[in-house]
């Protein structure tokens, strides 16, 4: 998604069941919403009558250690024979030692201390692991009590602030019949923050999945993830992540003129592990589930709380599934606010990836086949993912049927009173859509008469032409798409675009010309945005859709590679102006990475690209992720391209690398290490030499690292005894550690004004490299020598 971010745009009652222990076994849960008795006990849990005193007890959970120096632990009432919570009151502290240097550095940036050490007098724990047994064994039974309000406050926090249904998550483990690995600590800190939360979740931490470990704050003024990483426990890794793979979705969706939506989803999935019984799905909170049935028509129980609280959607199966077992459910649902009626036939889909029950936590990595039928008001058009199978009018509604050409990670749609214009590239269809009238927010501008009616229909040809150019260009570099159609549709949002398989949403303001955007106050300092938003989103057909990801740590490739592709478009599409636009683009990208924001931080210093959007928090700023993964991700690919380029073969080696990567991982989620392995297969001789046959050096520096070198070139030209020009040079690399190495390109500006690539200089650490090169056959002295003419290496500007 290409976004411009600075524009427009009661305490719980303790249940009467709390102290009971209901046997569950293999009994089917009662059908209907939130009706399961075990779930209700968890939802209304309170403290039981069991408590212990502890002294100098250490509770270790992965990289965190909770030192309970002295105090009382009161356990929650057992549910289904299991204790799933506790409250500690006394003197304690928490020590966190992140296992990686990157995470330790990031945490230090936030705390300003070398060690994370938080003191507390109150601690609330929720768990499905062995916490109860460990604490009980270490403690001495007592009759002392704890404040029951602490446990209730934690319930309120997850419902009203974090909007995560922890009761349903615990139910998932209880119904499996096995000990789970969930551990959540609400730390009432005294040094850093009174609202700290540390968790271990084999299914993925709440804001940092698929990482299992997370430290976060939920204070409104200090919100954000402070640390996250994978567990070092084999048991935790064996327990987690994805529960199911969705094979097929058959969706029947009706949308009324007021944007109210109703849907029926027939979802076929396969269990990825044994004992799968509570299955989480991702469904937009305002879409309320009316019923869930299985393939036999049996009504199933499900969980979905109020849309303003923690509306996570779970389906409770009557029997646990074995690994590899297939199951089909039918879900009916509906509601408002998933789509917004923007007026005059303009509609804005708010729910993009969860307007149907999607696989929770799968990201863009679970590839599914889709059959979709849409019923929309008569006279309106639908643009959706996949291929259009049929369209007709039925009882005053427009009916369209769509089918995915290949399994896809997500499906979407855009509809409204739109005009359509098509073009074909061989057997590939591009359809562009624009609304006939502007949305209501533009009405105040049209009433003045200065800019006419702000119709975008006349501007449809530009995005159509850009898509027509981008698709064969990207096909040449990355390989062909398996899709047969691309719908490029206008959306009412002005500040971002987005791309799903076969469907691109473009910001309405990208359809306006420079004059209109100026009048609307859209003269940003980076007007290059309007040049790249369409080619960036088209590129997502390869990056994010054809090749997916299921971790925020790999999302830098999706956004970065799409940004790189947009630069490739600029260089290729604008003729003689292309190189100038190309160089300006990389200058803009470098500034995004290296200039300090309002909080005083440079994006490149906050963390590596593999930490992604997780870097955003109230201390360093909310746009650090965007300012890092887009431009630096693009730079990484740009650097590899330039490193592979040669005077003889041009981009051929780079093209083969990218086509190999796409062909290998098409229809799958790819990781950073997958990409590194692909690059290693296509290294040039220089790349092999500098990295001893590996690409670790480059990825450690720029992908997993935060290095930013500075370069200086001292050079002169002189005539040799044979009349040829001799080039003397000294290249200095600085502001890096001793292990940093790089291949830095040298260019010559010749006497006739042309630029020539001369070669690459290897640099190690902060040591200079000097040399003398006879320029055979060159009689006229060049005007000058240059480093990084095309911003070949991400470095500080001189």
N, C-alpha and C positions, 0 to 999 in steps of 0.2 A: 504494500500500500504506500503510495506516494502522498504525503500529507504536508500541508503548510499549517503549522500548529498555532500561529499567533493571529488567526483571522476569525471573523464572524463566529461565528457559531453561537414495666410493671413487674414487677418481679414474678417469677414463675411460682405457681402454687405446688407444694409438695403433694404428690399423688398418694391416694389411699393405698395404691399398689406398691409404693416405693419399697416397703420392707419385705415384700413377698418374693418368692422365687418360683416362677412358673416354668414347668418343664415344657420345652418346645419340641425337641426331637425332630421328627419328620412331618409333624402336623402342618397342614397347609394353613397359611395365614388367612384371616378373615378378609374377604374381598372389600374393595372400596378404598377411599382416600384416608390415609393416616389411621386406619382401623386396626392395625396389627397390635395385639396386647403387649407384646414385648417392646415394640417401638414406643407405645404410650408410656410404659414404665421408664424408658430411657428419656423420653421427652420431658417427663415430670419428676425426674430423679431428685432425691434429697439425701442428706446424710443418714446413715443407719446408726446403730448403737455401738459399733465397734471402733475402738481407738487405741493407739499405742503411744508411748513416749519413746523418743529416739535421742541418742547422744553420739556425736561424732560418727555419723553414718554418711557414707558416700553412695549416691545413686548415680551411676554412670550410664549415659545414653549417647553412644557413638562419641562424637568429639566434645560433648558437654558433660560436665560433672556437677551434680548438685550436692554441696556439702551441707548436711543438716546437722549443725553443731549441737543444738539442743532445742527441744520443743515437742509438740504433740501432733500426731497425724490421725485425723478422723476419716474413716472410710465411708464411701457412699453405700447406700443400701444395695445389696446384690440384685442383679437382674438376670433371670434365666440361669441362676446359680453362679454368676460371675460378678465380681466387684470391678467396676469400671471407672471409679473416681476416688479422689482423696483430697483432703485439705490439710495443709501444714501451717501451723502457727508457732513461731519461735524465732530462733536466730539461724540464718542460713546464708549461703552465697552460691552463685553459679559461675563456673569457669568454662569458657568456650575457647577451644584451640582448633581453628579451621585447619584442615589437612593440607591445603594448598597455599602457596605463597600469594597467589592472586587474591584469594578470599581473605587471607590475613591482612594483606595490604589494603584491600577495600574496607575491611572492618576498622582498621587503624585510621583510615581517612575520615571515618564517621565519628569515632570515639576520641581521637587524638591521643590514644594510649597504645602501648605495645601489647597489652594483654587485656582481653575482655573479662572483667571481673565485676559482677553485679551482686550487691547485698540485698537481702530481702528479709522480711518478717512474716510475710504471707505468701503462700504458694498454693495454687489449685492445679491438680493433675487429673487428666482424663486419659484412659488407656485401655488397651485390650491385650497388652503384653504381660510380662511377669512382674510388673511393679508391685502389685498387691502382695504376692508371695515374698518378694525381697524385703519390702518394708516391714511386713508383719514378722518375718523371721528375725530381723535386726532389732525390733522394738520390744518393749515390755507393756503388757496389757495395762490399761488405765481406765478410770471412769471419767477422766477429764473430757471436756467438750470443746468444740470449735464453733466459730460463727457460721451458721448455715447460710447466711447471706452471701458468703464468698463463693460458694458453689453456684448459687442462684445468679450471682453477678456474672459468672463465666458463661452461663447459659444465655443470659441477656446479651453479652458481648458477641457471641457467635451468631445470634439471631439478628440483632439490630445494627451491629457495626460491621461484622465480617460477612454477614449474610451467607453463612456456611452451616449446613445442617449436620452438626457433629453427632447428633443422636442417630441419624440415618447412617452415618459413616461407621459408628460403633456397631449398629445393628448388622451391617454388612459382615463384620467379623464374627459376631455372635452366631449368625445363621450358618456360617460356614462349618461350624462344629469343630474348628481348630483354633488354637491360640493365635491371636493376631499379633501384629507388630506395632500398632498405633500407640504413640505416646505424645501427649500435648500438655505443655506446662504454661500456665498463666502466671507470669512472674511479676509480682508487685515490687518492682525495683526501687531502690533508694538513690542510686548514683546516676544512671543514664536515663531511665524512664520507668514510670510506675505502671506502664501498660506494655510489657514485653511478652512475646509469645514465642516459645521454642517448641518445635515439633519434629517427630520422626514418623513418617507415614510411608509404608512400603508402596502404597498406590500413588505416591507423589505428593510432595508438600503442596499446601493449598495455593500458594502464589508462586511456586517455583518448580512445579512438576516438569520433568520427571525426576528432578532431584528429590531425594527422600528427606533431607535434613534442611530445616529453615529456621532462621532467627528473624523475627520481624517485630515492628512496633505498630500498634494500632491507635496511638494517640493522634488525634486529629491534626495536631501541629507538628508531629514527628512521624508521620506514617511512612511505611516502606519496608522492603526487605533489606536487612543488614548483612545477612550471610546466608548462603545456600550451597549445598554440595551433595554429592552421592555418598551413600553409606559405605563404610568399610566392613559391614557385617554381611557375611554370606547368607545368613538367615533372612535378613531384611530384603536383600536383593532377590532371593528365591520366592518371597511372598508376593512381590509386587509386579507390576504396574497394571497393564491393561487386562481387564477381566474378559473382554469379548472382542471379537472382530465382526463387524457388521458386513454381511455379504451383499444384501440387497435392501433397497428402500422403495416401496411402492407408495407414492404420495398423491393424495387427492385433496386439493386445496381450493377453497372458495373465499373470495374477497369481495366484500360489499363496497358500495360507493363511499361509505363513511370510514372505510379502511378496516372494519371489523373482519377478522379472519377466523375461519374454521377449517380444521384439517382432520384427515384420517391417514394414519401411517401404518402400513403393514411392513414390519421390520423383521428380517431374518438374520440371525446372528449365530456365531459359533463360540463356544466357551474356550478360552485360552488356558484354563487351568481347571483343576478339580474343585468340586464343592462350591460352584458359583450359584448363589441363590438370590441375593439382593443385588440387582443390576442397576448402576447409575447411568442416567442419560442426561444429556445437555439439552434442555428445552427452555426457551425464553420465559421468564418468570410470570409475565402477564397472560401467557397462553395456559389456560386452566384445563387440566386433564379431566375429562368426563368419565372415561372408562378405559380399562385395559383388559383384553382377553387373549387367550392363547390360541393355538391352531385348532384346538378342539372346541372352541367357543366358551371355555371356562373363564369366568370373571376372575381377575387377579387383583390382589391387594397392591397398593402403591403408596408412595409417600410424596406429598407435595404440599408444603405449608404456604402460608399467605405470601402473596407476591411482594409485599413490602418487608418481609422478614427473611427467611432462609428457604426459598422455594425449590431447592434441589429436588429433582425428579428421580425417584428410585422405583423399580418394579420388583415385587417380591414373588418369586417363583414358588410353586407348590412343592417342588422337589429340587434338590441340588443337581446341577448339571455336572457331568464328567467332562474332562478335557476332550475337546473335539466334537462334543455333542452339539447338534444344531437345534435351534428353537425359533419359533415365529410368534410374534405378538402383534396385536392390532391396537393402536392407541387412537382415541378420538379426543380432540382438544379444540380450544378456541378462545378468542379474547381480543381485546383491543391493545393498542400501543405497540404492537410488534411492527406495525406499519403506520406511518403518519400521512394523513391527507394534507397536502401542502396547498391545495386550492387550484382551481382551473385545470383539473385533470392531471395534476402532478402528485405523485405518491413517492414517499421515501421509506424504503424498507429499513427499519431499525435493527431487527433481528436478522443478521446476515448468515451466521453459521448454525443457528439453533432455532429456526422457524419450524423445524421438525425435530423429533427426538434423535439427536445425534449421539455418537459415541463419546461419553464424557472423558475428557483428558487425552483424547487421541491427537489433538492438534490437526495439522494437515498431513497426517501419516497413515490414516486408515482408509484404504481405497475400496469404494463401494459402487455397485451399479445402481442406477436410478431409473425409475419410470415415474413420470410426473404428469398429472392432469391438473390444469388450472381453470377455474370458473371466475371470470371477472366481468364487471359491468359492460354491457353492449356498447360498441363503439370505441372500445379501448384495445390497445395492443399489449401483448406479452412478449418479453424477451427473457429467455431462461437459459440455464446450462444445457449442454447437449444439443441434439439435433431435433428440429421441429418435425414431428411425425404427421400431425394433422391439425387443422383449425376449422371451427364451425361456429354457428350460432345456435344456442339451445335455450329455449324459454326465456328469451330476453337477455341471455348472458353470452359472452364470448367464451368459447371453450377451445383450449389448445392442449395438445399432448406432446410431451417431450421425452426423449430417451437418451441416456448417456451412450456415447460411442464406445467408451472404454470405462473401466472402474475409475471413479473420481474421489478425491478426498473430501469434497464438499459440493453442495449444489445451491444455486441461488436464482433470483429473478428480479426483474424490473418491469413495471407496467405503468400504463397511463394513457392519456390521449396523445398518442405520439405519431409522428411521421417516420417513415422508414425509407432508407436508401441503401441499395445493395451494390456490391461489386464482387467479381469472382477472380480468383487466382488459380487457374487450372480447375480442379474440382473442389477448391476450398472457397466457401462463401463468407464474405464479410458483410454484416448488416449493421448499419448505423441508425440510431434512434434519437430523435429530439422531440420534446414536447411542443405542441402547437402554440401554447400560451405560457407565459411566465408564471411562477408560483406567487402566492400571496405576498411573500416578503419583498418581492420586487415591485409591488403595486405602487408604493410611494414614489418610486423613481419614474414609473411610466406615466403617472398622473401629471408630472411636470411638463411632459411633452418634449423634453430636451433630447431624450434618447429613443423616441418612438415607443414601440411596445415591448422591447427587449426580447423579441422572438429569436430563438436560436436555430430555427429550421434552416435559414439561409446559410448557417455556418456548419452544416452537417458534412459538407464535402471535405473540410480540413481534417477532422479526425479519421474520416474514411480514407483519405489519401495517405495520412501518416501510418495507418494500419496496413494499407496496401504496400507501403515501402518497407515497414518494419518486419513483416512476416517472412518474406523471402530473404531479407538480410539475416535475420536471426536463424532461419533454417539453414543458411549457408554456414553459419558459425556453430550452431548447436545441434543441428539435425532436425528432421521433420516432426511436426505435431501429429498425434493420433486423432485429434479432433477434426471434424469436417466443417465446422462452422464457428465463427466468432461474432458475437453480438456486442457492439460498442454502444452503450446507452448513456444518455445524460441523466444525472441525478441532481436533486435540488441542493445538496450540500455544495458549498463553494470551495472548501479548503482541503479536499482530499479526493483521491481516486482509489479504486479497489478492483481486484481481479479474482474471479472464480473460473473454473474450467469452462471455456467457451463463452464467458461473459465478462465484460469490462464495464465498470461504472466510472464515468468521467465527471468531474465537478462541472456544474453548469457554467461557472465563470470561465472555464477553458474554452467555451464556445463563443465567448464575447471577444470583440477585438480590443486593441490597445486603448482606444478612445473610451469605450464603455468601462473597461476595467479601471482606467484612470478616474473617471467620474465616480465610480463605486468605491474609490479609495483603496484599490488593490495594487498600487505601485509599490511593491515591496523591494527591498534592497537586493533580493535575489530573483529578479524577474525571469531568470533562466528556468524557474519552476514551470512556467507555462510552456516552454519549449520541450520539456522532457516528460510531462505528466502522462501524455498518451503513450509514447514509446516505452516508458517505465512500466505502465500497467499492461501493455501488450506483452512485454517480456515476461511477466508473471505467468503467462501460459506455460512457459518452460520452468521458471523458477518459483516453486510453491505449488504448482498444479501438476505438471507432468512429473517433476521431481519434487517430492514433498519433504516435510520435516515434522518431527514430533517432539522437539525440545526447543525451548527458547535459546539454548546454547548453540543451536545450529541455524537459527533464524537469520543470522547475519548473511548467510549465503543467499537466502531467498531475496531479501531486500537489497543487499549489496550487489548481487549479480544482476538484478533488475536495473539498478542505478548504473552499473557498468554498461549494460546493454543500451540504455538511453544515451550514454556518451558515444557509443559506437554508432548509434543512429545519427547523432549530431555530426560526427565526423564524415559520415557517408552520404547524408541526405542533402547537405547544403552546398554541394559543389565547391567552388573556390573559397567560400566562407567557412567550410567545414572544419578545417584545422584550427582556425581562430576560435570558433565556438567550442571545439574540443578542448583547447588549452584553457579557455575561460571557465569551462565546466570543472576541470580538475583544480583550478585555482580556487573556485568556490567551494569544492569539496574539502580541500585542505583547510580553508578558513573555518569551516564548520567543525572540524576536528580539533583545531589548535587554538582557536580564539576563546578567551575566558567568557563565561556566562555571567549573569547578574549576581550569582553566588560566589564568583571568583574561581570557578573550576573550568579547566579545559577537559573536554570529553575524553581525549586520549589518555589523560592521567587517571581518570576515575576507575577504569578497569578495561580489560580486553573485550573484543567484540563478542566473545563466547559468553559473556555475562549479560548481553542483550538489554532488553527493556528493564530487567531486574535492577539495573543501576539507578533507575529513577527513584528518588526519594526527596523528602522535604529539606534535606540538608544540602544536597548537591544540585538539586533542580529537577524539574519534571520532564525536561526534554533531552537529558543526557543520552538516553538510549537512541533516540532518533538521530541526534547529532553524531552518534558513533557508528551504529551498525549500517546505516545507509552509506555514508561517504567512505568510511574506512573499509567496509565490506567491499565497496566498489573499487577502492584503491588496491586492495589485496589482489583482486582479479586483474586489474589493470597492470600492476607490477609484474604479475606472472606472464601476461601477454607480452609486455615489452621485453621481459627477460628471454622469452622464447623467439622473439622476432629476429629475422636475419635479412640481410640484403638479398640473399639468394632465394630464400623460401617465403619471405614475408610472414604472413600469419598462419601458414599451413600447419605447423606443429601445434600451435595454440588451438586451431580449429579441431584437429584430431583429438586433442586432449579433452575439449569440451564435448565433442560428439561422443567420445568414449564414456564420459561421465554420465551424460544423458541417457545413452543407450543402456548402460549398466543398471541405472537406478530409476528408470522410467516406471511409474506406477508404484514406487516405494518411497519411504522416507530415507533420505541420505544424511549421513553425519559428517562432521568436519573431518574426522579421520578417514572416512570413505573418500572424500575429495582429495585429501593429502595423498592417499594411496594411488589415486588416478593420476595426479600430477607427477608422482614419482615414476610412473611407467613411461612418461613422455619427456623426461628431463633432457635438456641439451647437454653437450659436453661440458660447457662452463658450469652449468648447474650441478652436474655430477661431481665435478672437481671440488667446487667450493663446499659442497655438502657431504663429501665422502660417500657419494652414491645414495644419499637420502635427502628428504626435504624437511627434516626436523628443524634445521637451522632457521629456515625462513618462517615456518609456522610458529616456532617458539618466539621469534622476534615480533612478528606482526599479527598473528592470529591469537596466540595464547599470551602474548606480551603487550607491553605498552611503550616500547621504545620509539624514540623519534630522533634520528640522527640529524646532524648539521654537516653540510659539505662546503668546502672552499676549493676553488681551482685557481692556481697560479700557472700561467703559461705564456709562451712566446713562440714566434715562428722565425726561422732563419733559413737562409739559403745554404744548401750543401754544396760541396765541390763539384757535383755533377749537375748543378742547377735545380735539382729537386728541392722542394720545401721540406724542412725538418721541424717537427713539432716537439717542443720540450714542455713537460708538464709536471706539476706537483698537486696531487689531490689529497686533501686532508678530511678525515672523518672525525667528528667529535661528538661529545655529549651522549656517549653510549658506554656500555661496559666492555671489558676486555674480550669477551666472547662474541661480541656482535660482529657479524661479517656481512658484506653486501657486494653485489656486482653493480657498479655505477656506470651508466652509459655516458659516453663523450660524443658530442656532436660538433660539427664545424659549420660555420656560416661562410660559404664560399664567396669568392670575389663577385660572382654574378648574382648574389643574394639568395641562392638556393641553400637549403639545409641538408647536410649529409651526415648519416650515422657513421662514426668512425670505429667504435668498439667499446668494450667494457673494461673497467678497471676494478680489480679485486681489492677490497679494503677490509682490514681486520682491526677491531678495537679502535683506539684513538690514535693509531699510527698513520702517518702519511705514506703515500705511494708515489714515487717519482719515476720518470721514464723519458725516453727519447724515441720518436717514431719518424722514420723517413716516409714522407708522403709521395711515394713513387708515381711519377707521371703528372704530378700536380705542379704546374709552373707558376701560377698566380698565388700569391700569399692570401690565405683566407682572412676574412675580416676579424673573426674571433672564434674561440673555442668555448663550448658551453657544456655544462652538466645538466642532465635531467630536462632537456628541452621540452619534452612532452610530459613533464611531471612523472617520469618513469619510476621514481622511487619516492615514497612518502617521506618527506624530510622538512625540517624547518626552513623557511625562506631565508635567503641571504639578503 
